[in-house]
Amino acid sequence: MIRACRHCHHITTEDQCPVCGSRDLSNEWFDLVIILDPEKSRIAESLKVSVEGKYAIRVR
């Protein structure tokens, strides 16, 4: 099952977020963005993302 972390919005299939370590994951997430280079991305900056990967824009 694909879920998104409620804290950092990282999308994962694991039971724990590999980015922040949170177990607070949600099945209800919307809009996907893929961050390839967080240091050069304005989207990554606005989402406060420092690790490349797939992220949800909104998580319930």
C-alpha positions as CSV (number, residue, x, y, z in Angstrom):
1,M,0.0,0.0,0.0
2,I,1.3,3.4,-0.9
3,R,1.0,6.0,1.9
4,A,2.3,9.5,2.7
5,C,4.0,10.7,5.8
6,R,1.9,13.3,7.7
7,H,5.1,15.0,8.9
8,C,7.4,15.3,5.8
9,H,4.9,14.2,3.1
10,H,7.3,11.6,1.7
11,I,5.5,8.8,-0.2
12,T,6.4,5.3,0.9
13,T,5.3,1.6,0.9
14,E,7.0,1.0,4.2
15,D,5.5,1.0,7.7
16,Q,7.8,3.8,8.7
17,C,8.9,6.9,6.8
18,P,12.5,6.4,5.5
19,V,13.1,10.2,5.6
20,C,11.9,11.3,9.0
21,G,11.3,8.0,10.8
22,S,7.6,8.8,11.6
23,R,5.0,6.1,11.7
24,D,2.2,8.6,11.3
25,L,1.3,7.7,7.7
26,S,-1.9,8.3,5.7
27,N,-3.7,6.6,2.8
28,E,-5.3,9.9,2.0
29,W,-2.9,12.1,0.0
30,F,-3.2,14.2,-3.1
31,D,-0.9,15.4,-5.9
32,L,2.5,13.9,-6.4
33,V,5.7,15.7,-7.0
34,I,9.1,14.1,-7.6
35,I,12.1,16.0,-6.3
36,L,15.4,15.2,-8.1
37,D,17.6,17.9,-6.7
38,P,16.3,19.5,-3.5
39,E,19.0,22.2,-3.4
40,K,18.0,23.7,-6.7
41,S,14.2,23.1,-6.5
42,R,11.8,25.9,-5.5
43,I,9.1,23.4,-4.9
44,A,11.4,21.5,-2.6
45,E,12.1,24.7,-0.8
46,S,8.4,25.5,-0.3
47,L,7.8,22.0,0.9
48,K,10.9,22.1,3.2
49,V,12.3,19.0,1.5
50,S,16.0,18.2,1.8
51,V,16.0,14.6,0.5
52,E,15.2,13.6,-3.1
53,G,12.2,11.4,-3.7
54,K,8.4,11.3,-4.2
55,Y,6.3,13.7,-2.1
56,A,2.6,14.4,-1.6
57,I,1.5,18.0,-1.9
58,R,-1.4,17.5,0.5
59,V,-1.8,14.8,3.2
60,R,-4.9,14.2,5.4
